[in-house]
Amino acid sequence: RLDTIGVDPQYRHKGIGEQLISEFLEHLRQIGVRKVNTLVDWNDSQLIQFFSANQFIPSTTINLERRF
């Protein structure tokens, strides 16, 4: 399980994130992975836009949580 991939804020909008995810997904494809899921905060429109631009679509599953 991979927890986080990130780009330092001062290096954002330079194509680094797109290159990271592209190479990561290509590696997964080559080893036979057929589906990738990610979790994004509902209110993080920038991250949702990033994943949408990289061909991620809404899943049919719902993430549920319970807080104490």
C-alpha positions in Angstrom: 0.0 0.0 0.0 1.3 3.4 -1.0 0.2 6.1 1.4 1.2 9.4 -0.1 2.8 10.9 -3.2 3.3 14.7 -3.1 5.0 17.6 -4.6 6.5 20.4 -2.6 4.3 23.5 -3.0 7.1 25.6 -4.5 7.5 23.0 -7.4 3.8 22.6 -8.2 2.3 23.4 -11.6 5.5 22.3 -13.3 4.3 18.9 -14.5 6.1 17.0 -11.7 2.9 15.5 -10.3 1.7 14.4 -13.7 5.1 12.7 -14.4 5.1 11.0 -11.0 1.6 9.6 -11.4 2.2 8.6 -15.0 5.3 6.6 -14.2 3.7 5.1 -11.1 0.6 4.0 -13.0 2.7 2.6 -15.8 4.7 0.5 -13.4 1.6 -0.8 -11.8 0.2 -1.7 -15.3 3.4 -3.5 -16.2 3.1 -5.7 -13.1 -0.5 -6.6 -13.8 -2.5 -4.2 -11.6 -5.9 -3.7 -13.1 -7.4 -1.0 -10.9 -6.2 1.8 -8.7 -8.2 3.6 -6.0 -7.4 6.8 -4.3 -9.0 8.8 -1.5 -9.4 12.5 -1.8 -11.1 14.9 0.6 -14.5 15.9 -0.8 -13.6 19.6 -0.4 -10.1 19.4 -2.1 -11.1 20.7 -5.5 -7.5 21.1 -6.7 -6.7 17.5 -5.9 -10.0 16.3 -7.5 -9.1 18.3 -10.6 -5.6 16.8 -10.7 -6.9 13.2 -10.5 -9.7 14.0 -13.0 -7.0 15.3 -15.4 -5.2 12.0 -15.0 -8.2 10.0 -16.0 -9.5 9.0 -12.6 -13.3 8.9 -12.3 -15.6 8.7 -9.3 -15.8 5.2 -7.9 -19.0 3.3 -7.1 -17.8 2.8 -3.6 -18.4 5.2 -0.7 -15.7 5.8 2.0 -17.4 5.7 5.4 -15.9 6.7 8.7 -16.9 6.9 12.4 -15.3 9.4 14.7 -15.2 9.3 18.5 
